[in-house]
Structure formats: structure tokens, C-alpha cells
Amino acid sequence: MKNFAEMTPERLAAYRECVAVLNDQMRAKLDSPAPNIVVMTQGILALVDSNPAIAIARQLELMFIVSTYSAFSEDNNPHGERDFGDFEWRGTRCYWKIDLYEDPDVKSANDPPAITRVITIMLPSDY
């Protein structure tokens, strides 16, 4: 990833805004194919329901909440990358977090590294 210590404040701000826009785009299309991945922790999955039809509906409900999330603040978004959120779901406090992973096999002067975004929906105790 980037070496932030070597970036000027202006360049760092531009980089973080670019990451924020890409994170927003990912959240807006959680059903889009790879390289973006959505993960729900065991803690969350334990709350959705044992009935498969209800479980799928509740997972979709969680994905909708995350995809439309806009309650960013200095507390949950200190770097301006919009990669974390917290929300209440069915009386339970929940988090979501986006992590970026570079593909180490993609190394070229002409191609930027391939980035996979993984969004995890979890309980605070899973964090």
C-alpha cells in the first residue's frame, strides 16, 4: 500500500478522497461481482435466523443498510476514507469495515496494482 509518510498533505488528501469514492461505489453495489467481497462474521450470521428464507432476507437487509449508510463522523471516519460505519440493526449494535488488499502478482509500471475490497459486516465483539 501507500507510504503515507512520503506524501504531501495535499496528495494524501487527494488519495484518501479517491479511496472514499471507490469505497462508496463498492458499498452502493454490494451485489456486484469480484474483485469486491462481502463477508458477514459468525456473530452476525448467528443473529439472522436459522430458517434459510428468513436468513437470506435479513442478510439482504444488512447489505441494504450498509449500502445506503451515510452517518459518517469524525469518530467513525477520522481519515476521510469512508471505510467504516456503525449502525443499529434489530436492537443490536453492528459495524461494517472495508479493507483493501493489493494483488502482489500485479507489478507493472503501466498497470496499477489490482485492488480487492473486502467489506465485513460484524458485531463490535467481532472487531
N, C-alpha and C positions, 0 to 999 in steps of 0.2 A: 504494500500500500504506500501511500504518500508519506514523505518525510516532512511533517508539518513544521519542524524547526527551521527548515531551509526556505520556507515560503514567506513572502512578504505578507503583511496583514491584508492587503487588497487581494492578492492572489488566493490566500486562504479563504477569504470571504466568498470569492467567486467560486472556488472549488466546492465549498460547503453548500452554496446555493444550488449548484449543479447537482450535487448528491441529493439535496432536498427535493428538487424537481423530479429526479429519477425515482426517488422513494415514493413520492406522491403518485407518480404514474403507475408504479408497481401496485400500490395499495388500491388504486382505482380499478385495477384489472386483476384481482386475485385469482380469477379463474383462467388467466392466460397461461399458455404452456411454458415449459422450461425455456430459459435457464432459471426462472424465478420459482421458488419453492415455498409452500405454506406448510408449517408444522404446528400441530397442537400437542401440548405436553400431556402426559398421562393424567396429571392433576385436572386439567380442563376436560379431557375425554371422560374422566370418571363422573363429571357433572352433567354431561349431555343427555344421557339416558341409555338404558340397555336395549330398548326397542329400536331396531335399526332405522325405521322410518322417522321416528322422533329424533334420534341421534343425528341423522343427516340434516334434518330441518334445523336443529339447534346449531350444528356446525356452520350451516349457511347463514344463520342469524349472527353468529360471532364474526364471520367473514364480512358480512354487511356492515356491522358496527365498525370494524377496523377499516374497511374500505372508505367509509364516509367520515372517519374521525377528523376533527378539526380543532380539538381543545388543547392546542399546543401552548405551552407557557415556558417561562424561564426555568421552572423546576423540572419539567419533563423534556425540554428541548434546549439545553444550555448551549449547544454548539450550532444550532440552527439547521441541522440535517434532517429533521422530522423523521427520525428513525426509532422513536419510542413513544408509546402512549399508554395511558391508564384509563380505565373505564369501569363502570358498574354494570354487571350482567346478572339478571335474575337474583339480585341481592348479594352477589359475590364480586369482590374487587378483582379485576383482571388487568393484565399487562399485554402489550404486544411490543416486539422488538425486531428491527431489521438489522441483519448482519450482512456484510459484503465479503465475498470470497473471490480472489483472483485465481484464474487458471494458470498454474505455473508453467504449463506447456506452451502457452501462447506468449512468445517473446519475439517481437519484431519492431524495428524502428518505424515501420509504416502502419502496424496494427496495434491499437491499444489492447491491453490485456483483457481477456474475456472475464466479465464480472458476473457472478451469480449472486442474486439477492435471496436470502432466506429470511422469511418472516415467521417468527414464533409467537403463538398466542398461548399465554400461560397464566398461572396463578402467581401472586407475589412470592409464595413459598417455593416456586419452581425456578425463580430468577437467580 
